[in-house]
Amino acid sequence: MGEVLATVKLMPDGPDVDLEQIKINAQDAVNENAEFQKIDEEPIAFGLVALNVKFIVNDGEGGTEAIEEKLAQIPEVSSIEVTDVRLI
């Protein structure tokens, strides 16, 4: 079984949320089921900044599902989206 590098975009509730706390919560959520790599900030518009969370996970069945569920439960995150999955 191989591994994949996955990127999940977290969209915060608004521009005034604590991005640093969301980053901490995201890293904790990923580390439970995968190998955390990094988080990039992506400016969207009007002060809103999305977070792109990158992590390595096994490419088996349900690969990113458990992590997606954990990331979706982070306070002040309105939505998540898997934007990239690459075999490494």
ZAMARGU-4260 file (C-alpha; in steps of 0.2 Angstrom, whole numbers, plus 5000, padded with zeros to 4 digits):
<rodrens>
0) 5000/5000/5000 | 5007/5017/4995 | 5005/5034/5003 | 4997/5050/4996 | 4999/5068/4999
5) 4982/5076/5002 | 4977/5094/5003 | 4961/5100/5012 | 4955/5118/5011 | 4947/5124/5027
10) 4936/5139/5025 | 4933/5149/5041 | 4917/5157/5046 | 4923/5175/5043 | 4938/5186/5042
15) 4938/5189/5061 | 4941/5171/5067 | 4957/5166/5076 | 4967/5158/5062 | 4981/5152/5073
20) 4969/5142/5084 | 4961/5134/5069 | 4979/5129/5063 | 4983/5121/5080 | 4966/5112/5080
25) 4969/5106/5062 | 4986/5100/5066 | 4980/5090/5081 | 4966/5083/5070 | 4978/5077/5056
30) 4991/5070/5068 | 4978/5057/5075 | 4977/5048/5058 | 4990/5054/5047 | 5007/5063/5045
35) 5005/5082/5046 | 5016/5092/5033 | 5011/5110/5033 | 4997/5123/5032 | 4997/5137/5019
40) 4986/5153/5020 | 4977/5157/5004 | 4969/5175/5003 | 4951/5174/4996 | 4943/5191/4997
45) 4939/5205/5009 | 4951/5199/5022 | 4945/5181/5022 | 4959/5168/5022 | 4957/5150/5018
50) 4969/5137/5026 | 4976/5123/5015 | 4981/5109/5026 | 4993/5096/5019 | 4996/5079/5026
55) 5002/5061/5021 | 4990/5047/5023 | 4989/5029/5017 | 4980/5027/5000 | 4969/5013/5006
60) 4950/5013/5006 | 4943/5029/5015 | 4960/5037/5015 | 4956/5055/5020 | 4938/5052/5026
65) 4942/5051/5045 | 4953/5067/5044 | 4940/5076/5034 | 4927/5072/5048 | 4939/5079/5061
70) 4943/5094/5051 | 4924/5098/5048 | 4922/5098/5067 | 4934/5112/5071 | 4925/5127/5078
75) 4924/5142/5067 | 4927/5132/5051 | 4912/5134/5039 | 4917/5121/5026 | 4931/5109/5020
80) 4936/5103/5003 | 4949/5090/4997 | 4958/5100/4983 | 4972/5088/4979 | 4977/5070/4982
85) 4994/5065/4974 | 5003/5048/4975 | 5020/5049/4983
</rodrens>
